[in-house]
């Protein structure tokens, strides 16, 4: 689509939505949310094509268009409509995470376990230390800790450091799907992000469980630590059961697989909502179980998910963009940039440290950190728990974390694409300036570390 035609299409869609906005102002929320979803899908698709022509990931276009038309900017989609569509976003997360889990095989993980352990450790420990130590050192001036005792400031620094170590398997899987990247670097990045999120959930629990030793009376609700670990264990258990049920169904029924997967995604999202579990972990565990314990059904699952991936990604990233809450950027942007910068430095040097081991390939050691920048589901879930853990000022802490996640959501896909292009694992046409460096090669799918 020609750029001017794309701009004209977006303008026309915006005018139509503005008109419908007025006409339906007093209508039922369900009807307005359905209209908003249709508008978001159309506008985001056009935005994705514009991003592709600009040599950016389509995901970035979906996100930016969703943000532009959402309540944070133009307001063509209202906040209550975005909230009403949250179940759609969670269902899309479930489908993407199912695909991500089905890309992880026990054989590949065993073969690359040393490299995976080194890379995941570097990607967790270095950002955690960088953000924690610097936040603690500037605590007399940091907005959230300026008037807090040293013990409270220390726990806040530890929580921010923990969340800095989180990544996003859904973003990584989306980039792998968009770029058709199935080489060893892409699979390594996906494996690292999964291990990061599980490790961060455990680390978050440990920080809260022991934080009561440092904080003043009433500043920290340590019971949230138990909630966090129960969510993790419960999500894995429910996901394993879901994977077993999926495998049994797919082995007995050969028809309507796509329809059944969509229904399964909505069921997983609703179960997660009712039981306060994490949709991402449930679906990851289900996909992992299928791939490793019912491989024939896992292959069918992966094939169906790949065939219907486009509308899933458009819906997820458009809704994510519309739901971005970055108002706190206006007041705290210097601090947010500091924390984001510290996280990036930690990721870079953590992965470079991991690259000193011979099991880690040079291309991963050099560019792997670029593929770990995105943040989404797990970080947002932990931000909500952090709000509950600190009754007095948890809302401000969550707002700061969510704004940081928004920055990573926008920058992450661009950086991940750069990493995969440099590794030579992108099969789409790329400009000469983006050609693989350092001997990157395209390899067969299902590659290990």
TORNU-852051 format. One line per field, with one value per residue (C-alpha): residue in one letter; chain; x, y, z; residue number from 1. Coordinates in steps of 0.001 Angstrom, whole numbers. Each point is the difference from the previous one (the first is absolute). Last residue first. Example, Ala and Ser with C-alpha at 12.3 -4.5 7.8 and 13.67 -1.06 7.14 Angstrom:
r	c(s  a);
c	c(A  A);
c1	c(13670  -1370);
c2	c(-1060  -3440);
c3	c(7140  660);
k	c(2  1);
***
This chain:
r	c(x  x  x  x  x  x  x  x  x  x  x  x  x  x  x  x  x  x  x  x  x  x  x  x  x  x  x  x  x  x  x  x  x  x  x  x  x  x  x  x  x  x  x  x  x  x  x  x  x  x  x  x  x  x  x  x  x  x  x  x  x  x  x  x  x  x  x  x  x  x  x  x  x  x  x  x  x  x  x  x  x  x  x  x  x  x  x  x  x  x  x  x  x  x  x  x  x  x  x  x  x  x  x  x  x  x  x  x  x  x  x  x  x  x  x  x  x  x  x  x  x  x  x  x  x  x  x  x  x  x  x  x  x  x  x  x  x  x  x  x  x  x  x  x  x  x  x  x  x  x  x  x  x  x  x  x  x  x  x  x  x  x  x  x  x  x  x  x  x  x  x  x  x  x  x  x  x  x  x  x  x  x  x  x  x  x  x  x  x  x  x  x  x  x  x  x  x  x  x  x  x  x  x  x  x  x  x  x  x  x  x  x  x  x  x  x  x  x  x  x  x  x  x  x  x  x  x  x  x  x  x  x  x  x  x  x  x  x  x  x  x  x  x  x  x  x  x  x  x  x  x  x  x  x  x  x  x  x  x  x  x  x  x  x  x  x  x  x  x  x  x  x  x  x  x  x  x  x  x  x  x  x  x  x  x  x  x  x  x  x  x  x  x  x  x  x  x  x  x  x  x  x  x  x  x  x  x  x  x  x  x  x  x  x  x  x  x  x  x  x  x  x  x  x  x  x  x  x  x  x  x  x  x  x  x  x  x  x  x  x  x  x  x  x  x  x  x  x  x  x  x  x  x  x  x  x  x  x  x  x  x  x  x  x  x  x  x  x  x  x  x  x  x  x  x  x  x  x  x  x  x  x  x  x  x  x  x  x  x  x  x  x  x  x  x  x  x  x  x  x  x  x  x  x  x  x  x  x  x  x  x  x  x  x  x  x  x  x  x  x  x  x  x  x  x  x  x  x  x  x  x  x  x  x  x  x  x  x  x  x  x  x  x  x  x  x  x  x  x);
c	c(A  A  A  A  A  A  A  A  A  A  A  A  A  A  A  A  A  A  A  A  A  A  A  A  A  A  A  A  A  A  A  A  A  A  A  A  A  A  A  A  A  A  A  A  A  A  A  A  A  A  A  A  A  A  A  A  A  A  A  A  A  A  A  A  A  A  A  A  A  A  A  A  A  A  A  A  A  A  A  A  A  A  A  A  A  A  A  A  A  A  A  A  A  A  A  A  A  A  A  A  A  A  A  A  A  A  A  A  A  A  A  A  A  A  A  A  A  A  A  A  A  A  A  A  A  A  A  A  A  A  A  A  A  A  A  A  A  A  A  A  A  A  A  A  A  A  A  A  A  A  A  A  A  A  A  A  A  A  A  A  A  A  A  A  A  A  A  A  A  A  A  A  A  A  A  A  A  A  A  A  A  A  A  A  A  A  A  A  A  A  A  A  A  A  A  A  A  A  A  A  A  A  A  A  A  A  A  A  A  A  A  A  A  A  A  A  A  A  A  A  A  A  A  A  A  A  A  A  A  A  A  A  A  A  A  A  A  A  A  A  A  A  A  A  A  A  A  A  A  A  A  A  A  A  A  A  A  A  A  A  A  A  A  A  A  A  A  A  A  A  A  A  A  A  A  A  A  A  A  A  A  A  A  A  A  A  A  A  A  A  A  A  A  A  A  A  A  A  A  A  A  A  A  A  A  A  A  A  A  A  A  A  A  A  A  A  A  A  A  A  A  A  A  A  A  A  A  A  A  A  A  A  A  A  A  A  A  A  A  A  A  A  A  A  A  A  A  A  A  A  A  A  A  A  A  A  A  A  A  A  A  A  A  A  A  A  A  A  A  A  A  A  A  A  A  A  A  A  A  A  A  A  A  A  A  A  A  A  A  A  A  A  A  A  A  A  A  A  A  A  A  A  A  A  A  A  A  A  A  A  A  A  A  A  A  A  A  A  A  A  A  A  A  A  A  A  A  A  A  A  A  A  A  A  A  A  A  A  A  A  A  A  A  A  A  A  A  A  A);
c1	c(21375  -2327  -1453  -3652  142  3050  2656  434  3549  1708  3648  725  -2558  -3281  -1198  -1812  1693  -658  -3749  -2008  -2264  -1780  1750  1372  2473  3224  1115  152  -3609  -1041  1650  -1397  -3491  318  1026  -3052  -2272  1309  -203  -3791  -602  3091  -1347  -3394  1659  1622  -3393  -1472  2807  -537  -3776  451  2273  -2440  -2862  2130  443  -1732  -1068  3355  -518  -3252  1701  2891  -2478  -1285  3572  616  -2826  1300  3522  -1398  -2085  2176  3688  2178  3767  1138  684  2528  1906  766  2127  3627  -146  -2718  2038  3132  -1703  -336  1422  3538  -793  1039  -3326  -1809  1913  -1039  -3608  214  1862  -2757  -2875  1405  588  -3557  -1418  2015  -1293  -3602  508  1589  -2606  -2731  1686  303  -3594  -1564  -2538  -1146  796  -2654  -2646  1390  -2917  -17  -3388  -462  3454  -750  -3327  1745  2734  -2366  -2539  2597  1942  -3065  -1215  3365  570  -2706  2188  2788  -2394  -1384  3454  1242  -3028  306  3682  -884  -2592  2722  2427  -2246  2398  2568  -1926  -3287  1521  1869  -3159  -1974  2778  263  -3804  -256  3087  -1405  -3506  1296  -2211  -2595  -2371  -2880  2228  2284  -3018  -1416  3252  362  -3628  488  3142  -1716  -2836  2561  1753  -3305  -796  3445  -291  -3405  524  2345  -1523  1373  3714  -724  -2331  2462  2866  -2090  -1014  3633  1064  -2792  1126  3569  -1232  -2008  3091  2296  -2505  -441  3740  456  -3148  796  3481  -1436  -2782  2492  2086  -3137  -225  3024  -2186  2668  -35  -2026  2927  3208  1748  3168  -972  -3378  1835  822  -3186  -294  3486  -324  -3309  1430  2966  -2346  -2043  3247  1315  -3177  91  3698  -285  -2701  2006  3131  -1826  -1438  3396  1638  -2686  600  3782  -192  -2082  -3779  -488  -3148  311  -3559  -61  3354  -975  -3266  1817  2412  -2828  -1893  3129  391  2805  412  3339  -1037  -2914  2446  2017  -3149  -979  3506  60  -3402  1299  3046  -2080  -2169  3104  1510  -3073  -2331  -372  1920  -755  -2631  1262  3718  2059  1098  -218  2798  2374  -2869  -1205  3573  518  -3352  -3  3510  -291  -3252  1130  3178  -1619  -2892  1474  3315  -1711  -2176  3046  2108  -2816  -981  3605  348  -3443  515  -266  -2542  -2171  114  -1036  -2708  -1640  -1227  -1818  -3355  233  265  -3018  -2080  1318  -1298  -3414  -259  1099  -2750  -2521  1325  -388  -3544  -806  1276  -2567  -2243  3004  761  -3634  55  3100  -1606  1129  111  1770  2640  2841  -73  -3546  1014  294  3722  814  -1630  1730  3342  -439  -1167  2789  2599  -1353  484  3711  1747  1470  -2074  -2078  -646  -1083  -2536  -1330  -362  -1828  -2528  -558  -226  -2745  -2096  416  -517  -3187  -1453  908  -1520  -3274  -100  779  -2790  -2510  1071  -69  -3634  -665  81  3014  -961  -603  2887  2605  -1471  977  3486  319  -866  2471  2737  -643  234  3268  1453  -954  1460  3261  93  -744  2805  2393  -938  -1354);
c2	c(-22829  -2387  61  -908  1370  -464  2635  3499  1157  2798  384  2991  2227  -730  2644  2999  2625  -2162  345  -3037  -2382  -2376  -3175  1432  -2331  1689  717  3714  -138  -1849  2564  2967  -1509  -321  3661  1185  -2394  1287  3764  329  -2606  1156  3551  -1335  -2205  3100  1734  -3089  -2  3658  -423  -3124  1850  2910  -2399  -1879  3124  -803  -3621  -1313  -3691  665  2339  -2443  -2732  2178  644  -3762  -558  2785  -1469  -3445  1247  2547  815  263  499  -3617  -145  2828  -1870  -2771  2257  -645  -3087  -1508  572  -1386  -3302  -916  -3453  1425  2054  3640  683  -89  3138  1612  -934  1652  2980  763  -811  2150  2927  -330  -144  3030  1940  -898  1072  3308  650  -595  2365  2764  -640  345  2796  -296  -3719  -595  291  -3121  -2388  -2306  -1661  1048  -1349  -3342  -149  587  -2473  -2818  513  318  -2973  -2240  1214  -980  -3345  -2084  -2295  -64  -1070  -2796  -1348  239  -1872  -2702  -418  -230  -2672  -2137  928  -1080  -7  2600  2350  -392  565  3122  1444  -562  1398  3138  367  -133  2206  2780  -195  641  -1172  1988  -3002  1734  1981  -2925  -2224  2703  339  -3770  -328  2787  -1669  -3395  1453  1390  -3368  -1797  2249  -628  -3766  -199  -3596  -2827  -970  -2839  817  3735  -469  -2111  2407  3009  -1684  -783  3549  1390  -2189  1253  3590  -420  -1299  2701  2724  -1382  -39  3583  1394  -1756  1568  3488  -374  -1152  3106  2172  -1014  2198  3125  2692  3463  -1033  117  1276  -2025  -2063  -3378  245  -119  -3673  -1418  2935  -473  -3794  174  2439  -2334  -2913  2035  1332  -3521  -1067  3124  -344  -3707  811  2926  -2156  -2753  2507  1629  -3393  -967  3183  -442  -3654  662  201  3572  334  3786  475  -3331  441  3572  -1176  -2725  2563  2346  -2851  -1274  3412  1004  479  1017  3636  -1295  -1366  3209  2046  -2335  140  3808  168  -2380  2203  3167  -1545  -901  3451  1744  1658  3688  -13  -3665  205  3257  -1016  2797  -1638  -3403  850  -2748  -2460  524  -435  -3246  -1564  985  -1276  -3092  -1220  880  -2111  -2938  -795  176  -1408  -2942  -629  21  -2277  -2467  -94  -581  -2898  -1432  41  -3722  -507  2898  -1251  -3504  1289  1935  3596  1252  -1332  2295  3049  -1036  -517  3353  1733  -1645  786  3603  361  -1266  2532  2843  -1081  -150  3577  1199  1525  1853  1483  1053  1574  1990  1404  -700  3134  1600  1770  -520  -2158  -1227  -1945  1156  765  -2907  -2565  1577  -192  -3609  -1318  1882  -1381  -3491  499  129  3050  263  3131  -2029  -2504  2782  1250  -3540  -294  3317  -1224  -3149  2093  2182  -2976  -1977  3052  1001  -3488  -102  3433  -1070  -3075  2142  2424  -2844  -1563  3384  578  3272  3531  1217  -2064  2895  2117  -2761  -1220  3365  -131  -3583  1071  2877  -2288  -2600  2701  1316  -3502  -707  3324  -789  -3431  1483  2489  -2803  -2172  -3428);
c3	c(21439  -1779  -3475  -561  -3542  -2203  -107  -1374  508  1880  -978  2200  -1614  -1743  -2470  1441  -2156  -3056  525  1074  -1933  2369  1205  3225  1721  -1083  3571  -791  -1168  3166  2281  -1947  115  3766  273  -1925  1921  3363  -515  227  2698  1913  288  1087  2634  1490  155  1686  2594  920  241  2153  2432  243  756  2552  2127  3281  -486  -1294  -856  -1859  -2476  -317  -947  -2841  -1135  119  -2478  -2245  8  -803  -2926  -1805  -282  -3084  380  -317  -3746  118  2699  -2487  -2208  947  2215  -2171  -3171  1670  922  3671  835  114  3133  -254  -1694  3347  1014  -3284  776  3410  -1457  -2468  2318  2809  -2350  -1282  3531  1062  -3003  810  3623  -995  -2699  2581  2446  -2584  -1204  3459  -401  -3613  -61  2684  -2700  -1676  398  -3026  -489  -3613  -819  1644  -1836  -3326  955  874  -2781  -2767  1352  92  -3403  -1541  1776  -1648  -2100  2582  2738  -2156  -857  3596  1320  -2627  907  3675  -779  -1540  2786  2909  2966  -1059  -2258  1863  3427  -1161  -1558  3205  2208  -2133  39  3789  450  -2214  1458  3538  2872  1939  64  -1800  -2350  -842  -662  -2288  -1954  -344  -1152  -2548  -1342  -116  -2087  -2449  -79  -648  -2946  -1496  436  -1683  -1130  945  3335  2156  157  112  2970  1977  -666  975  3260  819  -835  2185  2891  -439  -169  3205  1802  -1407  910  3515  632  -1217  1593  3281  -49  -494  2570  2616  -636  235  3665  656  -6  264  1591  3056  2430  -1596  -2660  250  1494  -1739  -3311  460  -1521  -2402  -1442  -86  -1882  -2537  -528  -726  -2500  -1497  -545  -1798  -2175  -739  -842  -2576  -1389  -309  -1886  -2491  -517  -560  -2496  -1984  172  -1044  -3129  -356  -1220  -2111  449  1273  1845  1718  886  1564  1923  1436  980  1661  1777  1682  2382  3736  1580  444  2094  2566  87  577  2854  1527  -181  1695  2691  612  153  2716  2015  -485  1391  -2539  -868  -3291  -696  -2746  -1526  -73  1629  3281  -1790  -2466  1203  467  -3556  -1266  1899  -884  -3677  -711  2198  -1534  -3529  545  1814  -2340  -3516  1239  1667  -3064  -2267  2196  694  -3676  -1069  2448  -838  -3764  -674  2765  -1188  -3586  1073  2346  -2811  124  -3118  1234  3017  -2247  -2082  3129  1255  -3128  336  3725  -500  -2633  2554  2521  -2510  -792  3739  347  -2528  2680  1419  -3418  -332  3476  -966  -3143  -3562  -2133  2968  -2076  2508  3157  -670  -3108  -3603  227  2347  -2269  -3000  1807  1078  -3383  -1775  2398  -586  -3732  716  -1467  -3482  -771  -2460  2782  2365  -2545  -387  3767  184  -2561  2063  3168  -1492  -1094  3226  2213  -1834  341  3687  635  -1615  2221  3058  -898  -307  3307  1768  -895  -1845  1403  -1976  -3074  -2412  1254  -135  -3286  -1483  1529  -1268  -3543  144  1325  -2683  -2665  1448  241  -3603  -1164  1789  -1631  -3428  495  947  -3034  983);
k	c(449  448  447  446  445  444  443  442  441  440  439  438  437  436  435  434  433  432  431  430  429  428  427  426  425  424  423  422  421  420  419  418  417  416  415  414  413  412  411  410  409  408  407  406  405  404  403  402  401  400  399  398  397  396  395  394  393  392  391  390  389  388  387  386  385  384  383  382  381  380  379  378  377  376  375  374  373  372  371  370  369  368  367  366  365  364  363  362  361  360  359  358  357  356  355  354  353  352  351  350  349  348  347  346  345  344  343  342  341  340  339  338  337  336  335  334  333  332  331  330  329  328  327  326  325  324  323  322  321  320  319  318  317  316  315  314  313  312  311  310  309  308  307  306  305  304  303  302  301  300  299  298  297  296  295  294  293  292  291  290  289  288  287  286  285  284  283  282  281  280  279  278  277  276  275  274  273  272  271  270  269  268  267  266  265  264  263  262  261  260  259  258  257  256  255  254  253  252  251  250  249  248  247  246  245  244  243  242  241  240  239  238  237  236  235  234  233  232  231  230  229  228  227  226  225  224  223  222  221  220  219  218  217  216  215  214  213  212  211  210  209  208  207  206  205  204  203  202  201  200  199  198  197  196  195  194  193  192  191  190  189  188  187  186  185  184  183  182  181  180  179  178  177  176  175  174  173  172  171  170  169  168  167  166  165  164  163  162  161  160  159  158  157  156  155  154  153  152  151  150  149  148  147  146  145  144  143  142  141  140  139  138  137  136  135  134  133  132  131  130  129  128  127  126  125  124  123  122  121  120  119  118  117  116  115  114  113  112  111  110  109  108  107  106  105  104  103  102  101  100  99  98  97  96  95  94  93  92  91  90  89  88  87  86  85  84  83  82  81  80  79  78  77  76  75  74  73  72  71  70  69  68  67  66  65  64  63  62  61  60  59  58  57  56  55  54  53  52  51  50  49  48  47  46  45  44  43  42  41  40  39  38  37  36  35  34  33  32  31  30  29  28  27  26  25  24  23  22  21  20  19  18  17  16  15  14  13  12  11  10  9  8  7  6  5  4  3  2  1);
***
